[in-house]
Amino acid sequence: EEAKMSRKSKRSLKEKFALKNNLVKEALSEFLGTFILIALGCGCVGQAVLSRGTHGGTMTISVGFSMAVTIAVYVSGGVSGGHINPAVSLAMCVTGRLKWTKLPIYILAQLLGAFVGAAAVFGIYYDALMEYSNGTLEVTGPNATAHIFATYPAPYLSLINGFADQVMSTAVLLLAIFAIFDTRNNSVPKGLEPIAVGLLIIVLTCSLGMNSGCAMNPARDLGPRLFTAIAGWGMEVFTAGNNWWWVPIVAPMLGGVLGAMTYIVFIEIHHSDTQPGEENDVYDKYELTNM
């Protein structure tokens, strides 16, 4: 009798609170996934910077941020596809895997998730930030802390070189993602795709991260940058690095489409037709995990 009452109570709660609108579900999924990405990823950067290297460094940031991507995709992948990146969502639209009408909602959810994720890192490490910076939040200089949240170019990097860096790194990211989820190629066993994506991010950050931190994600960069602008670092977050802020927004969007189209043109369209008896399931195209 108690078991029946418990099941009835659960059904009642679901009927009261479960969302019916699929787009709202997907938006919440992208928000939560991107929040996790930034809270854990930028948390890795914060721990390394604020401890002055005693609790982390380049490798812990690379591995930690990459595993943050893995966890975020596991959390959101089954609902929205786990894009957590406007460059991925745009590539999905261009290749017919996501409806264009959903794109602004996905991007807004990703930006909000990144903004709130940055706020969470700021709150958790507030005392450490104040101690590290002597109470002054700086964008540049020996006690700079803005780079915990958003990416900034190395002193030697020109805007042209930095733009090319972000186009190439994001192109490789999307090319490899399309390969990972291509069930007609050497596909990853179902359920392990997020781990493969995490390993991909490790490779990219280890090989292409020196110039500007390998953002490859407009939401990952702009959301936290907006937060730092209003949290005490000021508008210098937009003028630093020769007005660098727009590069990790525009370049990844172009690079993502380039990488996706490259994979399709070089690999995907040349797959042989499915033979009788082979798996030929039809999935919702917007779900990255069901490509």
N, C-alpha and C positions, 0 to 999 in steps of 0.2 A: 504493500500500500504506500509506504514512504517513497519507494523507488518511482512509483507512478506519479506521485505528487511532485517529486523532483523533476521528472521529465516534463510534466505539464508546466511547471514553473519556468523551466528553461525555454520551452516553446513560447510561453507568454512573453518572456523578456525579449526573445528574438523578434517576435511579431511587433513589439512596441518600438524597438530601437534599430532593427536592421534596416539599412538603406535600400531603397528600391531603385533609385536612379543609378545606372551603371557608370555614367560619367562622373558622378560625385564619388562613387567608390574608387574609381581610377585616380581621381584627383587626390583623395585622401591617401591612397597608396603611394603616389609619387611624392606627396608632401612628407610622409613618414619615412620613406626610403631615403630621400635626400637629407632629411634631418639626421638620420643615423649616419649617413656618409660624412657629413660635416662635423657632427658632434664627436665621432670617433676619430675621423681623419685629422681634423684640425686639432683635436685633443692630443694626438701623437706629436704634432708640430709644437704645440704649446709646452708639452712635457719636456721635449728636447731643448727648446730655446730657454725656457724659464729656469731649468736646472743647470743651464750653462754647460750642457753636454754630459752631465753626470747621470742622467736618467734617459738617455736616448741620443740619437744622432741621425745621420743620413739614412742608414739602413733601417733603423726602427721606424722612421717616418715612411720610407718606401714600402716596407712590409705592412706596417700598421694601416696606412691609408688604403693599400690594396685589399687588405682583409676587411676594411670598412666597406669597400665596394661590394665584396662578396656577401657580407651580412645584409647590406641594403638590398641587393638583388634577391636574396633568399626571402626577405621580408615582403617585398613588393612585387616580385616577379609573377606570381600566380594571378594577381588582380589586374595590374596595369602593364605588365611586361618588364617592370623594373628598369625603366629607362634612366631615371635619376640624372638626366643630362639633356638639355635642350638640343645639343648636337645630334644625339641619338634619335630623339623624337622627330627632328627635322628630316633626318635620313630615312626614318620609317615612313614619313609622309611622301617624300620624293619617290620612294621605291614602292609605294602603294600598300604599305603595311599598316598605316595609321591614317584615319580620316583627317583631312586638313582642318575640319571644324573643331577637332579635339586639340590641335596643336597649341593654341593660346592658353587653354585650360591646363594642359600638361606643363607648359613653361611657367605659368604663374604659380602652380603648386610647387614646382621644383625650386623656384626663386624663394618662395615663402619658407619652404623647408630648410633651405640653406641659410636664410636669414635667422631663423629661430635656432638652428643648430649652432651658428656662430654665437648667438646670445647665450646659449647653454655653456659653451666653452668659456666665454667671458665670465659668466657667473661662477663656474667651478674654479677657475684660476684667477679670480679677482685679486685675492690677497697676494698671490705670487706675482701677478702683473704689477701691482703697486710697489712691491718690494724690489722687483727687478728694475723697474724704471724710475724709482724714487718719486713715484706719484705723477710722473709726466709721461703721457702716452705719446710716443714718437713714431713717425713713419720711417725716418732714416736716421743714421748715426749708430754709434756703438750700443745704445740701449733701445734700438728700434724693436717694436713688437707687432707692428701692423702685418708683417709677413707671416705671423702665426695664422692669420685668417684668410688673406688673399695673396695672390702671387705678384711678385715684382721682378723686373728684369735685372740681370747682373749688370754691374757698372759698364762693362765693355759692350753690351748688346745694343745694336741699333734697332729701330722700329721695324725696318724691312727684314732684318735677320730674325727678329723675334716673331714677326708675322709668319714668315716661312716655317719657323720652328713649330708654331702652333698648328699650322695647316698640315704639316707632315705628320706630327705626332697623333693628331686626331684622325687623320686619314688612315694611319696604320691601326689605330684603335678600332674604328668602324669596320675596316676590311677584315680584321681578325675576329671581331664579334660576329659578323655575318658568317664567317667560316665555322666558328664554334657552334652556332645554332643551325647550320645547314645539315639537315638530316640525310642529305644525299651525298655528302662528302664524308670525310672521316670524322663523323660527329662524336661529340662527347656523350657518354652515357647519360640518359635523362636524369636530372636531379643534381648532376655534378657541373653543369654549365657555369654557375656562379663562381665555382672554385677556379675553373679555367680562365674566367674573366679576371679574377684576382691575380692569377699568375701572369696574365698578360699585362696588367697594370704594373706589376713589379718590374717586368722587363722594360717597359716604356720609361718608367721613372729612373731606372738604373742607367738607361742608355741615352735618354733625351731630356733629362731633368735639370741639367746644369745651367742652361741658359736662363730659364725663367720659372722653374718649378713644375713644368709639365701639367698645366691646368687641364687642358683638353675638355673643359666643361664650363660653359658660360654661367650656369647657375652656381656652380661651386665657387666661382670667382666673384661674380657680381653681388650675390646675396650677402656673403660675409663682408665685402667691401662697403656695401651700403650700411651694414650694421656698424662697422668701424667709423664711418663718416659721422654717424650720429651719437656714437658711444664715447667720443672723446678724442679721437685722432684727427677729426676735422676734414676739410675738403682737400688736404694735401694727399689723401689716399687716391685722389683722381688726377692730381697734377704730377705726382712723383714718377720718376722714370720716363721723363719727356712725354707726359700724358699717356702712360702705358695702358690705362684701364680698359680702353676699347679693344685692344688687341686680343685678349683672351675671351672676348665676346664674339667678335666677327670672325676671326681666323678659325676657331673650332667649328663654327657652323659651316663654313666653306669646306674645311678639311673633312668633316664627317660625311658630307654628301659626296665628295670626291672619293673617299675610301669605299663607301658603300657601292657607288657606281663602278668603281674599278673591280671590285669583287664580282659583281654581277656580269660585267662585260668579259672579264678574263676567265671566270670559273662557272658561275651559276647557270648562265644561259646555254652552256655547252653540255650540261648533264643530259644523259640519254633519257628517253621517255621511260616512265615507270612501266615495268613489265607486269603482265597478269599475275596475280598472287602476291605481288610485293605490297608493302604497306603504302597506303595512299590516303591517309587520314586528312581531313580538311579542318584546319584550325582557324580561329579568329586571327586575322593577319596583324592586328595591332599588338599582339602579345609577342614580345621579343623571345620569350622562352618557348614559344610554340612555332618558331620559324621552321 
